[in-house]
Amino acid sequence: MRIFLIGFMGCGKTTLGKKLARTLNYNFIDLDSYIENKTTKKITEIFDKKGEQYFRDLEKESLNEICKMDNLVIATGGGTPCFFNNMQKILDNGKAIYLKMEIEDLLERLETEKSQRPLIKNKSAKELR
């Protein structure tokens, strides 16, 4: 069984995923960390040097690899379900749980994490909203 946590960046997929995996006695995988370990590069470095399309290709490839593993809770990247056939892949290979967070709380959290998130690092508060 695979449980995929999906939702906007910063909504708590990794934090909740670790707790859920412990409760279920499952392994936990954060998709972004999986990609970083696989490439030995930080996500920000991949975006800066190779661009978003390259990252999305790696993300799809990594998702396909993870779908071959069992007894997992997976924290997807915020954009993972939005590209290629990733959402269908998730639905075909496990259960998806969407984590929703109030926008004000999400904005507050993302504002403090902007430098670590390539898609929003140069956004103003107005643009982020």
Secondary structure, DSSP 4 states (H G I P E B T S, - for coil): -EEEEE-STTSSHHHHHHHHHHHHT-EEEEHHHHHHHHHTS-HHHHHHHH-HHHHHHHHHHHHHHHTT--SEEEE--TTGGGSTTHHHHHHHHSEEEE----HHHHHHHHHHHGGG-TTTTT--HHHH-
